[in-house]
Amino acid sequence: MSKNNNQILQQRKGIILAGGSGTRLSPVTRGVCKQLLPIYDKPMIYYPLSVIMLSGVRQIAIITTPEDRESFTRLLGDGSQWGLSFEYLVQDRPEGLAHAYILAEEFLDGSPSIMALGDNIFFGPGLTTLLLEYNNVQSGAVIFGYQVNDPKRFGVIEFDQSGHVKSIEEKPQHPKSNYAITGLYMMDASAPSRAKKVKPSQRGELEITCLLNTYLEEQNLFLQKFNRGFAWLDTGTHESMLDASNFVRTIQTQQGFIVGSPEEVAFRHGWISEKDLHASIENQIKSEYGKNLLKIVPGS
């Protein structure tokens, strides 16, 4: 995969998939969307949002359900408070992860993309550098693999003898490795047209693995492994939500870092000023999150 920067690059855009019914978290999700639930001190969607921001992307489409769109708009606004631009897209019913690229086709307008699932948390050394490195890639697709103990729950990667990706299988009964595909994908401009050719699976959805396999067949799919010391948390169950909250609390209280803060990423990138940061802190100063933001103010 070429990472040559000596070309005119089409600016990458972001997608956050925050739809779905959240049935595994019922009855909690009967009244509120899963991605609006708290993971320790902030809404779940802040975490994938901050990852997309770390990659340098500022134009982001948020895909949600008709009934939850207003709640997301009330929480996130138009993104300008973080130097971003949000567009809200409605998915009437769950139709699979690959369907997100069809919904976002007009928004992408020929741009490559980075998509994060709204219930995934990523944390580890060198994440920003890694994402920025791949941000200029214009051809092919990049997936991020992570070693797990229960691969049956995920899309699983099979490797050939040389260690290259041989196949990808969605939730296999007999996994061919313990490497799962995380909920973070970088794809070129052809993703929407490829997604339109994907046929629904037995459960009636357009599977992301089928979309990725079109790149694999052309030898244009690339794997980046998240190695030891990196954390990937899929917060789709009550247990994993609790684990994620405890993880974030531990990092923030013991190391003093803020995990998943759009204000911090925007400030570090220079998208908002110190004055903007102070204004955000003042609006949230009574909360633990607002107090934590004080740590990133210069000279504090």
Residue, then its C-alpha position, 0 to 999 in steps of 0.5 A: m500500500s502506497k503512502n506517497n504524499n507527493q500527490i494531490l490528496q482527496q481529504r478523508k471524511g469520517i463516519i460514525l455509525a450510531g444507529g441500531s436498536g441496542t437490544r443486548l442492552s435492553p431494557v436500558t436502551r428502550g428509552v435512550c440510544k446505546q451510544l448516548l449512554p455513559i462510559y464513566d464520565k462522558p457519553m459513549i459516542y465521545y470515544p469513537l468521535s475522538v478517534i476520528m478526530l485524532s486521524g485529522v478528520r474534521q468533516i464527519a457524518i453521524i448515522t443514527t435512527p430517526e427517533d434518536r437524531e434529535s438527541f444526538t443533535r442536542l448533545l453534539g450540535d453542528g460540531s463547530q464548538w470543536g472546529l468540526s462539521f457534522e452531518y446527520l444521516v438517518q438509518d430507518r432500520p439496522e441494515g448492516l455496517a456496509h449499508a453505512y457507506i451507501l447512506a453516506e455516499e452523497f456526504l463522502d462525494g468521492s472522498p476516502s473515509i474512516m468509519a468508527l462504530g459508535d460503541n467502540i473505544f480505542f486507547g494505546p500508545g502511538l494511535t495518533t501517529l498510526l492514524l495520521e500515517y494511514n490518513n493519506v492513503q488513497s487506494g484500498a482499505v485498511i482494517f485494524g486487528y486485535q487479539v481476543n479470547d472470544p473470536k466467535r463474537f466478531g469478524v475473524i481474520e484467517f492468515d496464510q503461511s506468510g502472515h497475510v490476510k487470507s480470508i475474513e469470516e463473520k462470527p464463525q462457529h469455528p474461528k481460524s484465528n483469534y484475531a478480530i476485526t475492530g470497529l475501525y475502518m479506512m476505505d478509499a472512494s470506491a467503498p459506496s459503489r462496492a457496498k451497493k453490490v453486497k448481497p444481504s446475509q442470512r440475517g438480512e444485513l449488508e455485512i462489512t466482511c463482504l465489503l472488505n472481501t471485495y478489497l481482499e479479492e483485489q489484494n488491496l486490503f491491508l491489516q494493521k494489528f493493535n499489539r500488546g499494550f493497546a486496548w480495544l473495548d466493544t461496549g455492546t453488553h452490560e459487562s463490557m460497558l462496566d469494564a470500559s467505565n472502569f478502564v477509563r476511570t483507572i487511566q484518568t485517575q491514576q495517570g491523569f490523562i483524559v480518554g476520549s475528549p473532543e475538547e482535548v483533541a481539538f485543542r491539541h490539533g489547533w482547531i479551537s483556541e485556548k479561549d474556546l477551551h476555557a468557555s467549554i470548561e466554564n459550561q461544564i465546571k461543575s462536572e468531573y469531566g469539566k474539572n478534568l479539562l482543566k488539566i490540559v489548559p496551558g500552565s495549569 
